[in-house]
Amino acid sequence: MHDATVTKETSAEPDPHATYTGLDNVKLAMWAFLGSECLFFGALISAHLLYRNRTNDGPTRQDVYDIPFTSVSSFVLLISSLTMVLALAAIQRGDHRKLRIWLMATSLLGASFIAGQFFEFTEFINKGLTIQTSPFGSSFFVLTGFHGTHVAIGILLLLTMYTLSKLGKLDPHSEGAKKVEMVGLYWHFVDIVWIVIFTVVYLFP
């Protein structure tokens, strides 16, 4: 009886991904990364708020912003958070077909947002606002451009998960679901950051 108890106790292998806090080290690293990204975007948003009224006789916010168009583009990006949730739920059920459907849907929604941002930038440039026009133009293009870059990176991560699933390399019972979850955390972060940017940059008077 004693031997069986010892065997049972010693057979339990510690989680190789756990930290001394009890949290998974991959998740901990992701949260640390997202925390640093919060500081990064916080600095960019603060800089834009500081320079938003310094137009150097160039176009102002009222001259270039198209709130209805940007609202639709923002809604598209927010819907992608829902499809990302559905993708994670699919792999947790072991349903790779649905996983790929929702990953692709999320990617397409993200690509639609990027296309909308590119169109918006083109319109702003046609109205005379460039990154060199004024401190307002510089801070706006740097802030929204960096966010667009993060969305593009997220799309690449989503397509990577799609490819791994297609190749049968995402096991929902091992690291596969965790990989999709980490990509999901990044994607939700990008969406939340855009909510803040849209509210502060476009809607605040």
Buried (B, 14 or more C-beta within 10 A) or exposed (E): EEEEEEEEEEEEEEEEEEEEEEEBBBBBEBEEBBEEBBEEBEEBBEBBBEBBEEBEEBBBBEEBBBEEEBEEBBEBBBBBBBBBBBBBBBBBEBBBEBBBBBBBBBBBBBBBBBEBBEEBBEBBBEEEBBBEBBBBBBBBBBBBBBBBEBBBEBBEBBBEBBEBBEEEEBEBEEBBBBBBBBBBBBBBBBBBBBEBBBEBBBEEE
